[in-house]
Amino acid sequence: MLKRALLCLLALAFFSPAALPAAVGNGKASETVEIFSEASGKVETVPKIMKTDAEWKKILTPEQYQVMRSKGTDRAFSKQCAIPRSGKGIYQCAACGTDLFKYGNKFESGTGWPSFWNPVSEKNVVLKEDDAFGMHRVEVLCARCESHLGHIFDDGPPPTGKRFCINATALKLAEKL
């Protein structure tokens, strides 16, 4: 009996709020993620961005929220990505600004969505199995804020043979001069 009471007290002390990491945003424990920054040319450790639905609704447009947080999709051929005047640029996550795709890795797939053959870094995206709507696909998420970006397919051009089929609503252009 005494042994059980001591174990309970030890467990309470170990799992008490004071023993947990500092909270970020909505009270979730803070986490970090390694992200490649195109500007610095280095991998940086940054805080993961965790927000409540209410917080996301305040900073995203209704369309961005539908696509990025509710895993919606742009209608085919309904949107186009901005084209950098300089011919160089980085497409970033519209929710958190993480570098995702280089303009130079964009290609015309004929599918109606912006397509890229490679991300800026594999560290900046997360690939997740997606069996929604009765089909098997691989979802592409932003590694920092976990926003839905689109899907990846194995019918892209060389050198990767991959097609990152991304919703234009999920991207913003950072012009690279």
MDAnalysis code that builds the backbone (N, CA, C; Angstrom):
import MDAnalysis as mda
import numpy as np

u = mda.Universe.empty(531, n_residues=177, atom_resindex=np.repeat(np.arange(177), 3), trajectory=True)
u.add_TopologyAttr("name", ["N", "CA", "C"] * 177)
u.add_TopologyAttr("resid", np.arange(1, 178))
u.add_TopologyAttr("resname", ["MET", "LEU", "LYS", "ARG", "ALA", "LEU", "LEU", "CYS", "LEU", "LEU", "ALA", "LEU", "ALA", "PHE", "PHE", "SER", "PRO", "ALA", "ALA", "LEU", "PRO", "ALA", "ALA", "VAL", "GLY", "ASN", "GLY", "LYS", "ALA", "SER", "GLU", "THR", "VAL", "GLU", "ILE", "PHE", "SER", "GLU", "ALA", "SER", "GLY", "LYS", "VAL", "GLU", "THR", "VAL", "PRO", "LYS", "ILE", "MET", "LYS", "THR", "ASP", "ALA", "GLU", "TRP", "LYS", "LYS", "ILE", "LEU", "THR", "PRO", "GLU", "GLN", "TYR", "GLN", "VAL", "MET", "ARG", "SER", "LYS", "GLY", "THR", "ASP", "ARG", "ALA", "PHE", "SER", "LYS", "GLN", "CYS", "ALA", "ILE", "PRO", "ARG", "SER", "GLY", "LYS", "GLY", "ILE", "TYR", "GLN", "CYS", "ALA", "ALA", "CYS", "GLY", "THR", "ASP", "LEU", "PHE", "LYS", "TYR", "GLY", "ASN", "LYS", "PHE", "GLU", "SER", "GLY", "THR", "GLY", "TRP", "PRO", "SER", "PHE", "TRP", "ASN", "PRO", "VAL", "SER", "GLU", "LYS", "ASN", "VAL", "VAL", "LEU", "LYS", "GLU", "ASP", "ASP", "ALA", "PHE", "GLY", "MET", "HIS", "ARG", "VAL", "GLU", "VAL", "LEU", "CYS", "ALA", "ARG", "CYS", "GLU", "SER", "HIS", "LEU", "GLY", "HIS", "ILE", "PHE", "ASP", "ASP", "GLY", "PRO", "PRO", "PRO", "THR", "GLY", "LYS", "ARG", "PHE", "CYS", "ILE", "ASN", "ALA", "THR", "ALA", "LEU", "LYS", "LEU", "ALA", "GLU", "LYS", "LEU"])
u.atoms.positions = np.array([
    [0.816, -1.190, 0.000],
    [0.000, 0.000, 0.000],
    [0.865, 1.262, 0.000],
    [1.882, 1.288, 0.849],
    [2.798, 2.424, 0.915],
    [3.556, 2.576, -0.398],
    [3.931, 1.444, -0.980],
    [4.647, 1.453, -2.258],
    [3.780, 2.084, -3.350],
    [2.496, 1.714, -3.388],
    [1.560, 2.246, -4.382],
    [1.389, 3.761, -4.189],
    [1.279, 4.217, -2.948],
    [1.118, 5.652, -2.662],
    [2.357, 6.428, -3.094],
    [3.531, 5.868, -2.837],
    [4.770, 6.532, -3.261],
    [4.857, 6.615, -4.780],
    [4.464, 5.551, -5.459],
    [4.468, 5.570, -6.931],
    [3.503, 6.630, -7.468],
    [2.348, 6.749, -6.852],
    [1.373, 7.766, -7.279],
    [1.932, 9.174, -7.078],
    [2.553, 9.395, -5.912],
    [3.148, 10.712, -5.655],
    [4.272, 11.017, -6.631],
    [5.081, 10.030, -6.929],
    [6.168, 10.198, -7.890],
    [5.618, 10.521, -9.275],
    [4.566, 9.811, -9.663],
    [3.947, 10.062, -10.960],
    [3.367, 11.461, -11.032],
    [2.701, 11.893, -9.955],
    [2.141, 13.247, -9.933],
    [3.227, 14.306, -10.039],
    [4.333, 14.095, -9.328],
    [5.437, 15.055, -9.383],
    [6.056, 15.093, -10.771],
    [6.213, 13.927, -11.396],
    [6.847, 13.844, -12.708],
    [5.982, 14.460, -13.797],
    [4.669, 14.264, -13.708],
    [3.760, 14.733, -14.754],
    [3.022, 16.014, -14.378],
    [3.493, 16.710, -13.360],
    [2.836, 17.960, -12.973],
    [3.079, 19.021, -14.037],
    [2.203, 20.015, -14.152],
    [2.394, 21.072, -15.143],
    [3.732, 21.771, -15.019],
    [4.259, 21.900, -13.809],
    [5.552, 22.564, -13.626],
    [6.692, 21.773, -14.253],
    [6.498, 20.449, -14.392],
    [7.542, 19.611, -14.966],
    [7.457, 19.558, -16.491],
    [6.377, 20.087, -17.067],
    [6.204, 20.042, -18.519],
    [6.864, 21.238, -19.182],
    [7.189, 21.130, -20.502],
    [7.796, 22.261, -21.214],
    [6.855, 23.459, -21.251],
    [7.421, 24.615, -21.488],
    [6.634, 25.849, -21.573],
    [5.611, 25.750, -22.693],
    [4.484, 26.382, -22.514],
    [3.409, 26.325, -23.499],
    [3.575, 27.413, -24.543],
    [3.061, 27.140, -25.738],
    [3.080, 28.095, -26.832],
    [1.657, 28.255, -27.337],
    [1.227, 29.459, -27.563],
    [-0.070, 29.707, -28.189],
    [-1.223, 29.135, -27.393],
    [-1.765, 28.004, -27.850],
    [-2.989, 27.471, -27.292],
    [-2.776, 26.511, -26.131],
    [-1.622, 26.532, -25.510],
    [-1.405, 25.698, -24.347],
    [-0.763, 24.359, -24.658],
    [-0.503, 24.060, -25.918],
    [0.194, 22.823, -26.249],
    [1.668, 22.993, -25.898],
    [2.306, 21.911, -25.533],
    [3.722, 21.974, -25.193],
    [4.520, 22.462, -26.388],
    [5.507, 23.305, -26.141],
    [6.301, 23.833, -27.240],
    [7.177, 22.740, -27.827],
    [7.300, 22.768, -29.125],
    [8.131, 21.829, -29.863],
    [8.955, 22.637, -30.839],
    [10.023, 22.044, -31.309],
    [10.819, 22.687, -32.350],
    [10.888, 21.764, -33.552],
    [11.269, 22.349, -34.667],
    [11.417, 21.601, -35.903],
    [12.600, 22.194, -36.660],
    [13.309, 21.365, -37.378],
    [14.406, 21.853, -38.214],
    [13.853, 22.191, -39.592],
    [14.115, 23.417, -40.028],
    [13.634, 23.942, -41.303],
    [14.820, 24.525, -42.056],
    [14.862, 24.293, -43.372],
    [15.897, 24.916, -44.190],
    [15.427, 26.307, -44.579],
    [16.282, 27.296, -44.348],
    [15.982, 28.673, -44.730],
    [16.745, 28.993, -46.012],
    [16.032, 29.342, -47.047],
    [16.666, 29.707, -48.315],
    [17.498, 30.974, -48.148],
    [17.028, 31.902, -47.310],
    [17.734, 33.169, -47.109],
    [19.109, 32.956, -46.486],
    [19.186, 32.102, -45.465],
    [20.475, 31.882, -44.795],
    [21.267, 30.746, -45.426],
    [20.569, 29.888, -46.179],
    [21.236, 28.726, -46.763],
    [21.568, 27.662, -45.733],
    [20.898, 27.743, -44.580],
    [21.202, 26.824, -43.483],
    [19.935, 26.200, -42.919],
    [20.119, 25.074, -42.249],
    [19.038, 24.465, -41.490],
    [18.974, 25.178, -40.150],
    [17.773, 25.601, -39.774],
    [17.573, 26.317, -38.529],
    [16.563, 25.579, -37.664],
    [16.764, 25.600, -36.375],
    [15.798, 25.030, -35.443],
    [14.862, 26.148, -35.018],
    [13.577, 25.968, -35.310],
    [12.569, 27.000, -35.043],
    [11.405, 26.383, -34.270],
    [10.644, 27.216, -33.551],
    [9.478, 26.660, -32.846],
    [8.420, 26.210, -33.838],
    [7.796, 25.088, -33.553],
    [6.644, 24.647, -34.342],
    [5.513, 25.619, -34.073],
    [4.699, 25.873, -35.063],
    [3.591, 26.805, -34.885],
    [2.327, 25.998, -34.620],
    [1.771, 26.195, -33.435],
    [0.566, 25.487, -33.018],
    [-0.471, 26.516, -32.609],
    [-1.612, 26.486, -33.279],
    [-2.671, 27.443, -32.988],
    [-4.005, 26.709, -32.901],
    [-4.934, 27.320, -32.224],
    [-6.291, 26.778, -32.190],
    [-6.978, 27.126, -33.513],
    [-8.099, 26.467, -33.777],
    [-8.869, 26.816, -34.974],
    [-9.280, 28.280, -34.948],
    [-9.656, 28.774, -33.790],
    [-10.059, 30.193, -33.668],
    [-8.900, 31.121, -34.025],
    [-7.694, 30.776, -33.584],
    [-6.522, 31.597, -33.914],
    [-6.231, 31.553, -35.415],
    [-6.327, 30.360, -36.032],
    [-6.091, 30.251, -37.484],
    [-7.139, 31.064, -38.253],
    [-8.375, 31.021, -37.814],
    [-9.442, 31.759, -38.508],
    [-9.207, 33.263, -38.473],
    [-8.506, 33.745, -37.449],
    [-8.214, 35.181, -37.353],
    [-7.124, 35.611, -38.325],
    [-6.191, 34.718, -38.655],
    [-5.066, 35.136, -39.503],
    [-5.160, 34.658, -40.950],
    [-5.981, 33.655, -41.224],
    [-6.138, 33.161, -42.593],
    [-7.440, 33.681, -43.190],
    [-7.472, 33.827, -44.511],
    [-8.732, 34.144, -45.174],
    [-9.629, 32.911, -45.071],
    [-10.943, 33.063, -45.262],
    [-11.815, 31.880, -45.233],
    [-11.378, 30.815, -46.247],
    [-10.929, 31.249, -47.410],
    [-10.472, 30.305, -48.435],
    [-9.197, 29.583, -47.986],
    [-8.246, 30.323, -47.434],
    [-7.023, 29.699, -46.927],
    [-7.340, 28.725, -45.795],
    [-8.234, 29.106, -44.905],
    [-8.599, 28.222, -43.799],
    [-9.193, 26.920, -44.337],
    [-10.089, 27.031, -45.300],
    [-10.738, 25.842, -45.879],
    [-9.701, 24.893, -46.495],
    [-8.758, 25.446, -47.238],
    [-7.744, 24.613, -47.899],
    [-6.698, 24.116, -46.904],
    [-6.143, 25.011, -46.120],
    [-4.966, 24.685, -45.318],
    [-5.281, 24.001, -43.985],
    [-6.408, 24.306, -43.386],
    [-6.725, 23.722, -42.072],
    [-7.811, 22.654, -42.170],
    [-8.695, 22.752, -43.180],
    [-9.766, 21.765, -43.338],
    [-9.486, 20.788, -44.473],
    [-8.271, 20.847, -45.009],
    [-7.806, 19.936, -46.067],
    [-8.671, 20.005, -47.328],
    [-9.076, 21.230, -47.667],
    [-9.831, 21.439, -48.887],
    [-8.897, 21.497, -50.087],
    [-9.448, 21.873, -51.236],
    [-8.620, 22.001, -52.436],
    [-9.147, 23.129, -53.309],
    [-8.229, 23.784, -54.007],
    [-8.630, 24.760, -55.012],
    [-9.279, 23.987, -56.163],
    [-10.247, 24.593, -56.830],
    [-10.774, 23.970, -58.041],
    [-9.691, 24.010, -59.110],
    [-9.595, 22.956, -59.900],
    [-8.596, 22.894, -60.969],
    [-8.734, 24.104, -61.883],
    [-7.600, 24.681, -62.260],
    [-7.508, 25.818, -63.179],
    [-8.153, 27.095, -62.647],
    [-8.456, 27.150, -61.340],
    [-9.112, 28.340, -60.792],
    [-8.125, 29.365, -60.235],
    [-6.901, 28.957, -59.964],
    [-5.905, 29.853, -59.357],
    [-4.566, 29.675, -60.050],
    [-3.772, 30.731, -60.008],
    [-2.408, 30.653, -60.511],
    [-1.472, 31.226, -59.464],
    [-0.272, 30.684, -59.423],
    [0.752, 31.224, -58.521],
    [1.300, 32.507, -59.113],
    [1.677, 33.407, -58.239],
    [2.353, 34.615, -58.694],
    [3.666, 34.224, -59.370],
    [4.043, 34.981, -60.385],
    [5.300, 34.733, -61.092],
    [6.267, 35.848, -60.718],
    [7.447, 35.484, -60.229],
    [8.393, 36.527, -59.811],
    [8.895, 37.349, -61.002],
    [8.910, 38.664, -60.844],
    [9.385, 39.556, -61.914],
    [10.846, 39.270, -62.253],
    [11.618, 38.920, -61.220],
    [13.048, 38.683, -61.426],
    [13.341, 37.309, -62.016],
    [12.315, 36.452, -62.060],
    [12.535, 35.084, -62.517],
    [13.053, 34.172, -61.418],
    [13.242, 34.742, -60.227],
    [13.702, 33.961, -59.085],
    [12.790, 34.258, -57.907],
    [12.422, 33.228, -57.179],
    [11.584, 33.430, -56.013],
    [11.355, 32.132, -55.280],
    [10.830, 32.282, -54.090],
    [10.518, 31.142, -53.240],
    [9.034, 31.210, -52.904],
    [8.349, 30.086, -53.080],
    [6.971, 29.999, -52.630],
    [6.995, 29.535, -51.185],
    [6.343, 30.309, -50.332],
    [6.314, 30.028, -48.907],
    [4.920, 29.592, -48.477],
    [4.855, 28.979, -47.310],
    [3.574, 28.615, -46.712],
    [2.811, 29.905, -46.408],
    [1.580, 29.999, -46.890],
    [0.766, 31.194, -46.669],
    [0.377, 31.355, -45.204],
    [0.464, 30.283, -44.420],
    [0.087, 30.358, -43.012],
    [1.240, 30.771, -42.111],
    [2.462, 30.313, -42.415],
    [3.561, 30.576, -41.468],
    [4.837, 31.122, -42.105],
    [4.900, 31.184, -43.431],
    [6.065, 31.760, -44.095],
    [7.241, 30.818, -44.294],
    [7.083, 29.537, -44.010],
    [8.168, 28.579, -44.230],
    [8.448, 28.447, -45.723],
    [9.731, 28.458, -46.091],
    [10.123, 28.260, -47.491],
    [9.723, 26.860, -47.944],
    [9.020, 26.768, -49.074],
    [8.538, 25.469, -49.534],
    [9.094, 25.053, -50.891],
    [8.928, 25.902, -51.912],
    [9.309, 25.528, -53.269],
    [9.990, 26.684, -53.980],
    [11.001, 26.370, -54.788],
    [11.662, 27.378, -55.618],
    [10.867, 27.540, -56.909],
    [10.810, 28.784, -57.378],
    [10.155, 29.047, -58.659],
    [10.792, 28.206, -59.765],
    [12.102, 28.030, -59.701],
    [12.820, 27.248, -60.706],
    [12.469, 25.769, -60.723],
    [11.800, 25.278, -59.676],
    [11.387, 23.873, -59.620],
    [9.918, 23.689, -60.000],
    [9.303, 24.752, -60.483],
    [7.898, 24.716, -60.900],
    [7.839, 24.264, -62.357],
    [6.811, 23.485, -62.682],
    [6.627, 23.062, -64.074],
    [5.142, 23.009, -64.403],
    [4.841, 23.037, -65.677],
    [3.453, 22.984, -66.133],
    [3.054, 21.518, -66.283],
    [2.154, 21.075, -65.418],
    [1.732, 19.667, -65.434],
    [0.450, 19.453, -66.217],
    [-0.277, 20.534, -66.496],
    [-1.541, 20.410, -67.208],
    [-2.684, 19.941, -66.320],
    [-2.447, 19.879, -65.004],
    [-3.463, 19.367, -64.081],
    [-4.383, 20.447, -63.536],
    [-3.966, 21.715, -63.642],
    [-4.771, 22.804, -63.108],
    [-4.326, 23.289, -61.742],
    [-3.261, 22.699, -61.208],
    [-2.695, 23.131, -59.933],
    [-1.209, 23.403, -60.117],
    [-0.645, 24.325, -59.358],
    [0.802, 24.539, -59.419],
    [1.525, 23.227, -59.088],
    [2.537, 22.916, -59.875],
    [3.270, 21.668, -59.686],
    [4.759, 21.942, -59.601],
    [5.418, 21.220, -58.712],
    [6.851, 21.365, -58.463],
    [7.472, 19.976, -58.449],
    [8.711, 19.867, -58.919],
    [9.355, 18.551, -58.910],
    [10.178, 18.297, -57.655],
    [10.329, 19.322, -56.800],
    [11.098, 19.144, -55.571],
    [10.819, 20.306, -54.621],
    [10.782, 20.048, -53.307],
    [10.670, 21.156, -52.353],
    [12.034, 21.808, -52.146],
    [12.045, 22.950, -51.483],
    [13.293, 23.625, -51.120],
    [14.169, 22.658, -50.325],
    [13.554, 21.938, -49.394],
    [14.235, 20.924, -48.587],
    [13.193, 19.918, -48.130],
    [13.592, 18.668, -48.051],
    [12.677, 17.653, -47.524],
    [12.316, 17.936, -46.073],
    [13.136, 18.718, -45.369],
    [12.854, 19.076, -43.978],
    [11.636, 19.998, -43.865],
    [11.306, 20.715, -44.921],
    [10.268, 21.738, -44.851],
    [8.861, 21.214, -45.122],
    [8.765, 19.983, -45.573],
    [7.455, 19.377, -45.824],
    [7.371, 18.032, -45.112],
    [6.145, 17.647, -44.799],
    [5.863, 16.340, -44.209],
    [4.949, 15.617, -45.174],
    [5.248, 14.357, -45.435],
    [4.416, 13.532, -46.304],
    [3.627, 12.567, -45.427],
    [2.319, 12.487, -45.684],
    [1.437, 11.684, -44.845],
    [0.466, 10.891, -45.720],
    [0.326, 9.606, -45.427],
    [-0.629, 8.772, -46.166],
    [-2.025, 9.365, -46.045],
    [-2.778, 9.356, -47.142],
    [-4.110, 9.959, -47.179],
    [-5.037, 9.015, -47.950],
    [-5.975, 8.416, -47.246],
    [-6.926, 7.493, -47.872],
    [-8.336, 8.078, -47.940],
    [-8.431, 9.412, -47.859],
    [-9.735, 10.077, -47.914],
    [-10.358, 9.930, -49.301],
    [-11.648, 10.020, -49.350],
    [-12.425, 9.991, -50.594],
    [-12.245, 8.703, -51.384],
    [-11.937, 7.608, -50.696],
    [-11.866, 6.299, -51.348],
    [-10.678, 6.100, -52.260],
    [-9.640, 6.922, -52.131],
    [-8.438, 6.746, -52.955],
    [-7.199, 6.916, -52.086],
    [-6.125, 6.265, -52.508],
    [-4.878, 6.373, -51.763],
    [-4.002, 7.450, -52.400],
    [-3.608, 8.419, -51.577],
    [-2.701, 9.475, -52.023],
    [-1.728, 9.762, -50.894],
    [-0.757, 10.627, -51.176],
    [0.178, 11.067, -50.156],
    [0.020, 12.582, -50.024],
    [-0.396, 13.002, -48.846],
    [-0.641, 14.407, -48.554],
    [0.683, 15.114, -48.271],
    [0.771, 16.383, -48.672],
    [1.933, 17.229, -48.382],
    [1.489, 18.278, -47.377],
    [2.226, 18.347, -46.248],
    [1.940, 19.307, -45.186],
    [3.158, 20.188, -44.959],
    [2.948, 21.400, -44.478],
    [4.039, 22.252, -44.036],
    [4.602, 21.645, -42.759],
    [5.905, 21.486, -42.686],
    [6.528, 20.865, -41.518],
    [6.440, 21.748, -40.275],
    [6.333, 23.050, -40.453],
    [6.331, 23.943, -39.287],
    [4.947, 24.138, -38.682],
    [3.914, 24.306, -39.518],
    [2.578, 24.580, -38.971],
    [1.560, 23.488, -39.291],
    [1.977, 22.469, -40.007],
    [1.146, 21.323, -40.366],
    [-0.066, 21.698, -41.213],
    [0.042, 22.776, -41.970],
    [-1.040, 23.140, -42.878],
    [-1.024, 22.222, -44.096],
    [-2.218, 21.886, -44.563],
    [-2.376, 21.083, -45.781],
    [-1.955, 21.935, -46.983],
    [-1.068, 21.376, -47.803],
    [-0.601, 22.083, -48.996],
    [-1.149, 21.463, -50.271],
    [-1.217, 20.144, -50.321],
    [-1.654, 19.433, -51.516],
    [-1.268, 17.971, -51.411],
    [-0.889, 17.380, -52.558],
    [-0.512, 15.966, -52.598],
    [0.702, 15.777, -53.506],
    [1.378, 14.647, -53.347],
    [2.529, 14.310, -54.184],
    [2.200, 13.050, -54.983],
    [2.640, 13.061, -56.244],
    [2.399, 11.933, -57.148],
    [3.707, 11.531, -57.824],
    [3.738, 10.314, -58.332],
    [4.949, 9.771, -58.970],
    [4.933, 9.937, -60.494],
    [4.369, 11.018, -60.999],
    [4.303, 11.212, -62.455],
    [4.938, 12.539, -62.877],
    [5.935, 12.980, -62.114],
    [6.604, 14.242, -62.413],
    [7.803, 14.056, -63.329],
    [8.442, 15.153, -63.689],
    [9.581, 15.112, -64.611],
    [10.879, 14.720, -63.892],
    [11.916, 14.407, -64.675],
    [13.232, 14.198, -64.077],
    [13.689, 15.507, -63.419],
    [14.544, 15.507, -62.465],
    [15.298, 14.346, -62.006],
    [14.603, 13.534, -60.921],
    [13.492, 14.011, -60.342],
    [12.891, 13.297, -59.215],
    [11.767, 12.353, -59.614],
    [11.091, 12.647, -60.727],
    [9.916, 11.864, -61.107],
    [8.717, 12.163, -60.209],
    [8.820, 13.191, -59.378],
    [7.752, 13.548, -58.440],
    [6.996, 14.774, -58.933],
    [5.719, 14.817, -58.596],
    [4.899, 16.004, -58.865],
    [4.230, 16.408, -57.564],
    [4.737, 17.495, -56.980],
    [4.103, 18.076, -55.812],
    [2.974, 18.945, -56.346],
    [1.760, 18.475, -56.222],
    [0.567, 19.147, -56.725],
    [0.016, 19.989, -55.568],
    [0.233, 21.298, -55.635],
    [0.026, 22.166, -54.480],
    [-1.081, 23.190, -54.757],
    [-1.902, 23.429, -53.768],
    [-2.955, 24.437, -53.875],
    [-2.335, 25.830, -53.881],
    [-2.666, 26.631, -54.872],
    [-2.137, 28.002, -54.957],
    [-2.533, 28.818, -53.737],
    [-3.695, 28.540, -53.172],
    [-4.166, 29.246, -51.987],
    [-3.205, 29.064, -50.804],
    [-2.461, 27.970, -50.781],
    [-1.559, 27.661, -49.669],
    [-0.190, 28.306, -49.827],
    [0.037, 29.006, -50.938],
    [1.364, 29.548, -51.231],
    [1.357, 31.077, -51.295],
    [2.488, 31.648, -50.896],
    [2.720, 33.076, -51.139],
    [4.138, 33.192, -51.702],
    [4.326, 34.132, -52.601],
    [5.620, 34.309, -53.259],
    [6.502, 35.289, -52.501],
    [7.727, 34.884, -52.266],
    [8.752, 35.793, -51.748],
    [9.722, 36.010, -52.894],
    [9.688, 37.197, -53.445],
    [10.552, 37.544, -54.564],
    [12.012, 37.462, -54.130],
    [12.826, 36.833, -54.930],
    [14.258, 36.725, -54.628],
    [14.997, 37.598, -55.635],
    [15.674, 38.595, -55.131],
    [16.353, 39.543, -56.012],
    [17.785, 39.132, -56.291],
])
